[in-house]
Amino acid sequence: MPDEPQPGPDDDFQEMLRKLLAGEGQIDPSQLAGAAGLPNDPAFVANLMSQLQQAAQNGGDGIDFSVTSERAVAIAKEGSHGVDPATSQASDQAFQVAALWLDEVTTVAELTATPSLYTREQWAKATAPVWTQIAEPVAASIADALTEAIDQRAPEELKAMLGDVSKAMRGVGGALFAIQLGQVVGQLSKEVVSGGDVGVPLLDEQVAALLPQNVAEFAEGLDVPVDEVRIYLAVRELAHARLFRSARWLRLHIISSITEYARGIHIPFDRVEELAADIDPTDQEQLRDALASGALIPPRSPEQDAALARLETMLALVEGWVDTVTAAATARLPRSGAIAETVRRRRASGGPAESAFATLVGLELRPRRLREAAAMWQRVTDELGAEQRDALWAAFDLVPGSDDIDAPESLVARLRDPGQTPADDEFDRALEDLLNDTTGARPHEDESGGVEDESGPDDGSGPDDGSDAGSGPGSGPKGSPQI
């Protein structure tokens, strides 16, 4: 007789959520930890429940994100090790070479602070404040939605037992979100190779950092000497840090754009109700699929779509500039092309932790127009040089936009002639189309040299002198000026 299947974490999670949304009693602490994928050892569970109880009591005082940093650091320490002297020396030398090579290809000034080498837990601790700043608006919205859902669905006797259920559940919901965010940041610490690896400026403007342990793991299987990989990644990281130090407005602009987008996410009560109604306790895959797809995050509004497009454009411009500068600076490396392609594929696909963050906050970190932005920066470099290219970061109003990514030739023309306007560009293109017309059609001039206004249907026949009929103003190529 075959053994009966044993209940797993998914079964526990489903039953826990069903009871939570139906208001059927309390939840076992160890069940809560196991269902959330957290360690089930007694010490951790006791600490978790202490944090949740404190959050329930202080639910009206905002979300305590200190647990995010604590959880992230705890996960980062798993399998982490320090930096040995030989690796430290090799990394320092890589940064020195990177600085010299960057000086040759960019006018963006070098950093005043010495680059750092981070362990995984140091990276998690250093970046946790920015992660919480990004995620806080979504955490607040989810906490509010859960509060409303529990308040409306819980039996009266449960409300009486809990007291101020709205305040308590808001605090617990926010704490659970903060812990889950810590899970994501801790896992990311095992994937990133540098401070600027995810594109978002997570570190201070003056800080450039590599994670030697992750750099070594990244180099495995590339069939490229680790020294070359280390130098290439050091160039990328220094270029990223130099840009944000030089363009002082850029870091604040990107972080503000992300939080502005996140503030537009509001979890309505009916989303929670729909999730609860759609869950079949006998279907072990349904809940996991619903949570993994970010079912609580509602579809984006038109305003959010516009904000996301602007954010993606800026992130693509930053990453495209870094790619262009890095390619020029690492031209001496024999396998720089292979490393660059690996970086591009890795960045395009992202990692498990990035997917988890996208589900948690509803925001993808990878810009989609990266290749086009890099091509635009390369065109500007080839046509105008590095100095004029880098000067475009001096102020927000000077930075190219989405239209410039689509038509870099227009950007180059405008930079060559600052007095040129978009209307001038359209006129020049239309005039060029007219002059390059190979159909032989030309305006029909009268004896005084003016253009005759010939109306009526064009039957394709012309006058006896062979000139083209029906070729009055506006009959040239579409968009041609009437001259």
Order of alpha helices (4+ residues) and beta strands (2+ residues): alpha-alpha-alpha-alpha-alpha-beta-alpha-alpha-alpha-beta-alpha-alpha-alpha-alpha-alpha-alpha-alpha-alpha-alpha-alpha-alpha-alpha-alpha
